[in-house]
Amino acid sequence: MPRVLVVDDTASIRYLIRTNLELAGFEVDEAVDGTDCLEFLGRATDLPDAITVDVMMPRLDGVATVTAVRANPRTQDIAIVMVTTQGHPADIQRGLAAGVDAYITKPFDPDSLVQTVREVIDRERHAEESP
């Protein structure tokens, strides 16, 4: 069963993402911001297959979080989906430049979110299998 870490400072958004992913068969963990995400990843024995991350969060924002995840050899290959209200082209470019695999703006269609998470996990798994 694929596992996803949902990172968002808004409890209702975490709940919405978690519920939809769990209904689709995913295991879900949560983090309240980027710092909490990095702490979770640092102590996790089993890393998630994917992370969904908001941009605007206290302590450590989503772009800095993605940059830190990509800079760590242990976590650099985790699929990342940015889920945010920040939909301006410059915001999307910052997310992509930091290393996200997909970018979804809020409000989002729950089925599209689930499908996107599945796709980025599948892409990452296929990339690991390729020589």
ZINOR-V807826 format. One line per field, one symbol per residue. ss: DSSP state (H for helix, E for strand, - for the rest). phi: phi as a letter, one per 40 degrees, with the letter a starting at -180 (. if undefined). burial: # if it has 9 or more other ideal C-beta (glycine too) atoms within 8 Angstrom, else .. A space follows every 10 residues. Layout:
# ZINOR-V807826
ss->???
phi->???
burial->???
This chain:
# ZINOR-V807826
ss->--EEEEE--- HHHHHHHHHH HHH---EEEE E--HHHHHHH HHH------E EEE------- -HHHHHHHHH H-------EE EEEE----HH HHHHHHHH-- -EEEE----H HHHHHHHHHH HHHHHHHHH- -
phi->.cbbbcbacb dccdcccddc ccccgccbbb bcacccdccd ccbccbccca bbacccacga ccccccdccc ccdcbccccb bcbaccbcdc cccccccchc cabbcccbcd cccdcccdcc cccccccccc c
burial->.#######.. ..##.###.# ##...#.### ####.##### #......### #######..# ########## .#..##.### ####.#.... ##.###.### #####..#.. .###.##### #.###..... .
